[in-house]
């Protein structure tokens, strides 16, 4: 299963929001874009999709920005994939027009896609945050 660049950027932005979640202050798109080197115009679109999906909330005003709508442990990675890639991430092809060979290949890819979705459904933003912290710790240990 191939995930889009939008999903990658969404997960990175959500990690940034999760890191700041306990502070309770909203984070602006420009802060995330600069910190994570993501094009701001593209990130604006991604954040709007996450907001419409109810994964993040926005706060208007001079001190506005975005924050998580739920706790990190309540946001499944499949929520993010579906919010950004929509039902296209789960769509199936019409098998009535396929040869046996094409059908067999599509069935195999579909099995792999279902397995990928099962794995993503078992993991949350908190799991991703924990993995990020582990990577940071191992980077620190490497440079000592």
Secondary structure, 3 states (H helix, E strand, C coil): CCCCHHHHHHHHHHHHHHHCHHHCCCECHHHHHHHHCCCHHHHHHHHHHHHHCCCEEEECCCCCEEEECCCHHHCEHHHHHHHHHHHHHCCCCCHHHCCHHHHHHHHHHHHHHHHHHHHHHHCEHHHHHHHHHHHHHHHHHHHC
